[in-house]
Amino acid sequence: MGAQWLWRPSSTFVFEYGDPIRVQFSAKNSKGFVTFESKEQFAAAARDIARAAAKEMVKLREIFGTLDSSMRTWRRAKDQHAYHLGVACGLSKRPREAHAYFSASRPKNPEHEWQRAQDELIRELTELVGMPDAFRGRVTEIVQRQRESLKLEPARAIELPS
């Protein structure tokens, strides 16, 4: 179970925070892989995995329930989550901090197309960060495109700090 922020374009689901659920069933299945042996055995294993995932989801919601709590967690990870901190600061109308985090998140020598696209997006968001409505609009657009790309339901309106 992990968390992914849809304001960072990605062509797939990714674990940006968290780990796969590790459920141990027996010595032979110590990595959490469950071999089908019978309907009863597999149903019980699936329930155990679902319970573990539900517990982890509650923890993730506590950690990332607000922009402020999310930012506290990301700050402990140093530059690993600089892009997310830049977006969160921009949404929280903290342009100086957003600029600093966006600067730290830029690829050093973008060699691959995805790095160049990320760099261009960071440049664009950096320019918009001083215009709160335009910044929010662009971040909302990115999230909507990501949801469509990943075949997720449309997002409901989210209240952000004003």
C-alpha positions in Angstrom: 0.0 0.0 0.0 1.4 3.4 -0.9 0.5 6.9 -1.8 0.7 8.7 -5.2 0.1 12.4 -5.8 -1.5 13.0 -9.1 -0.1 16.4 -9.5 3.1 14.8 -10.8 2.5 13.3 -14.3 3.2 9.6 -14.6 2.0 7.1 -17.1 1.5 4.4 -14.4 0.6 4.0 -10.8 3.6 4.5 -8.6 4.5 4.2 -4.9 5.8 7.6 -4.0 5.4 6.9 -0.4 4.9 3.6 1.3 5.6 0.0 0.5 3.7 -3.1 -0.7 1.8 -4.7 2.1 4.0 -7.4 3.6 1.8 -10.2 4.9 3.5 -13.5 6.0 1.4 -16.6 5.8 4.0 -19.3 6.2 7.7 -20.0 5.8 7.2 -21.1 2.2 5.3 -17.8 1.4 7.5 -15.5 3.4 7.4 -12.7 0.8 3.7 -12.3 0.9 3.0 -14.2 -2.3 0.0 -16.5 -1.9 -0.1 -19.7 -3.9 -3.6 -20.9 -4.7 -4.3 -24.2 -3.0 -8.0 -24.1 -2.4 -10.8 -21.6 -2.5 -11.0 -21.5 1.3 -7.3 -21.0 1.8 -7.1 -18.3 -0.9 -10.2 -16.5 0.4 -8.7 -16.4 3.9 -5.4 -15.0 2.5 -7.2 -12.4 0.5 -9.1 -11.2 3.6 -5.8 -11.0 5.5 -4.2 -8.9 2.8 -7.3 -6.7 2.6 -7.3 -6.1 6.4 -3.6 -5.2 6.3 -4.2 -2.8 3.3 -7.1 -1.2 5.2 -4.9 -0.6 8.3 -2.2 0.9 6.1 -4.7 3.2 4.3 -5.8 4.6 7.7 -2.2 5.3 8.6 -1.6 7.0 5.2 -4.7 9.2 5.6 -3.5 10.3 9.0 -0.1 11.2 7.6 -1.3 12.9 4.5 -4.8 14.2 5.7 -3.9 17.8 5.1 -1.4 19.8 3.2 0.4 20.8 6.4 0.7 17.2 7.7 1.8 16.1 4.2 4.5 18.8 4.1 5.8 17.8 7.6 6.3 14.3 6.3 7.8 15.3 3.0 10.3 17.7 4.7 11.7 14.8 6.7 12.6 13.2 3.4 14.8 16.1 2.3 14.9 16.6 -1.5 13.2 13.3 -2.3 9.8 15.1 -2.2 10.9 18.6 -3.2 8.4 18.7 -6.2 5.5 17.8 -3.9 6.6 20.4 -1.4 6.8 23.0 -4.2 3.2 22.2 -5.3 2.0 22.1 -1.7 3.7 25.5 -0.9 2.2 26.9 -4.1 -1.3 25.8 -3.2 -0.7 27.2 0.3 0.3 30.6 -1.2 3.9 30.3 0.0 5.7 31.4 -3.3 9.2 31.8 -1.9 9.2 28.3 -0.4 7.6 26.9 -3.6 10.4 28.5 -5.7 13.1 26.9 -3.5 11.5 23.5 -3.6 10.9 23.6 -7.3 14.5 24.6 -7.8 15.7 21.6 -5.7 13.4 19.3 -7.7 14.6 20.1 -11.2 16.6 17.4 -13.0 20.3 18.3 -13.0 21.1 17.0 -16.6 17.8 16.0 -18.2 18.9 13.3 -20.7 15.6 11.5 -21.1 12.3 12.8 -22.6 10.5 12.3 -19.3 13.1 14.4 -17.5 12.9 17.2 -20.0 9.1 17.1 -19.7 9.4 17.2 -15.9 11.8 20.1 -16.1 9.5 22.0 -18.4 6.5 21.5 -16.0 8.6 22.7 -13.1 9.6 25.8 -15.0 5.9 26.4 -15.8 4.7 25.9 -12.3 7.5 28.1 -11.0 6.3 30.9 -13.2 2.7 30.5 -12.0 3.4 30.2 -8.3 3.0 33.9 -7.8 -0.5 33.8 -9.3 -2.5 31.6 -6.9 -5.6 31.1 -9.1 -3.6 30.3 -12.2 -1.3 27.9 -10.2 -4.3 26.1 -8.7 -5.9 25.9 -12.1 -2.8 24.3 -13.7 -2.4 21.8 -10.8 -6.1 20.9 -11.0 -5.6 20.4 -14.8 -2.6 18.1 -14.2 -4.6 16.0 -11.6 -7.6 15.7 -13.9 -5.4 14.5 -16.8 -3.7 12.0 -14.5 -7.0 10.7 -13.3 -8.2 10.2 -16.9 -4.9 8.7 -18.0 -5.0 6.2 -15.1 -8.7 5.5 -15.8 -9.8 6.8 -12.4 -13.1 8.4 -11.6 -13.2 12.2 -12.0 -12.1 14.0 -8.8 -14.6 15.7 -6.5 -13.9 19.3 -5.6 -11.2 19.6 -2.9 -11.1 22.5 -0.4 -7.7 24.1 -0.3 -6.4 26.8 2.1 -7.4 30.2 0.9 
